[in-house]
């Protein structure tokens, strides 16, 4: 994981990376959210879409309403329901009258390592988008691209007019996505990366961190990185049986102690995938080669 850029960060300010896209940074920085969640406003005319409204922080909702101004909000679109992404959808819908559209609702007792990754228990969409379904407005079309893995309900949204893809937490330039079982699934995550690699999007706008200007190059590197992690696990288990926690230290040298829980969850996701494929087996907390 890369460290955040020096402050000041543009929290609450409107940035415009391209004519149809504006973004507003929420005030929720952390080791897992980088400088915070980025909410995107899509559309240049009187009818726009809001992507990943973010946390239900009054100052963030106020900043979004100021950025929206007099425009009609056609849809509030959520990539997934971790609570650094979707909770502001409801207060924003109440203020604007816009429908909440996008990923399916999902509530689990998340055993993940961070509080801001817990699921939003109050998310209630007016419409769930399936893979390939679209929302449209004046001069813009946003098409849903199903990308399960980080969560089973994760969607990306493709802006057909510019070639941009809003990638939520699936692909970010500053860090790989955390895959937390039982809902997070490494096999699904890898398949979703392969799906994006086969596409021709020209730029990615993630919910955290900078835009990705060479998306296929980054995705190829992410696929290689996950395969490398898998090979590390196989090599270490060939030496001796180990628990997921025991695997973290030799695999993640110099890791920030605050991120050890996330690393353990990703290692566990790899182990569960290897178990389904018959490569490893477990006994209690320990894993061994099959």
C-alpha positions, 0 to 999 in steps of 0.5 A, a space after each residue: 500500500 502506498 502512503 497518501 500524498 502530503 496534505 492539504 487534501 481537496 476534502 469537500 472541494 469539487 475537482 473535474 478530471 474530465 468534462 463529464 466527471 466531477 469528484 468530491 472527497 469525503 472526510 474519512 481518511 484511514 489506512 484503508 480509505 487512503 485520503 477518503 472516499 471519492 464521490 463522483 458526479 457524472 453529467 454536464 447538464 441539468 440531469 446528473 448521476 452521483 456515484 458512491 455517495 460515501 459516508 453519512 457525514 453531514 459536511 460531506 452531504 453538504 458538499 455534495 449538495 453544493 456541487 449538485 446545485 440546481 441540477 436534477 439527480 437522475 440516480 444515486 449509484 452505489 458500487 457496493 455496500 461497505 459503509 464508507 461507500 453507500 450510507 450517504 445515499 439515503 440522506 442524499 435521496 431524501 434531499 434530492 428525491 433521486 432513486 438509489 440505483 446500483 448494487 444489490 443490498 448485502 448485510 453480513 456480520 463481517 469478520 473483517 479487520 476494519 470498522 469502516 468496511 462493515 456493511 451498510 445495514 440501512 442500504 435500500 436500493 430502488 433499483 438493482 442493476 444487473 451486469 450490462 444494464 444502464 442508466 442514462 441522462 443528457 449526454 451520458 450512459 453508465 453501464 453496470 459491470 459486475 465485478 464480484 470479489 471484494 464483495 459479492 455485490 460489487 459493481 463498476 460503472 462504465 461511462 460509455 461516452 468517454 471510456 472511463 470506468 468507475 471502479 469502486 474498491 475493485 481496482 485502485 492505484 494506491 493499493 490492492 483490494 482487501 478480500 475478506 471472507 466469507 463474502 469476499 472471494 478470491 476466485 471471483 476477484 481474480 475472474 473480475 480482474 480478468 474481465 476488466 483486463 479484456 475490456 478497453 476502458 481508457 481510464 479508471 476512477 476508483 473510490 480511493 486514490 488517484 485516477 488510473 491512466 494505464 488501466 490494463 497495465 495495472 490490472 495485468 500487474 494486479 493479476 500477477 501480484 495475486 498469483 505471486 502471493 498464491 505461489 508464496 503460500 504454496 512454497 511456505 506450506 511445502 516447508 511446513 504447516 502454518 496458520 494464516 497468521 503465521 503466513 503473514 510475517 514472511 509474506 508481508 515484510 515491513 507491514 504496517 501493524 495496522 494492516 496485519 488484519 487485512 493481510 491475514 484476511 487476504 491470505 485466508 481468501 487465498 487459502 480458501 480458494 486453494 482448498 476448493 481447488 484441492 491444493 491445500 487442506 486444513 486442520 483447525 487453524 493450520 493449513 498444509 499442502 494436500 
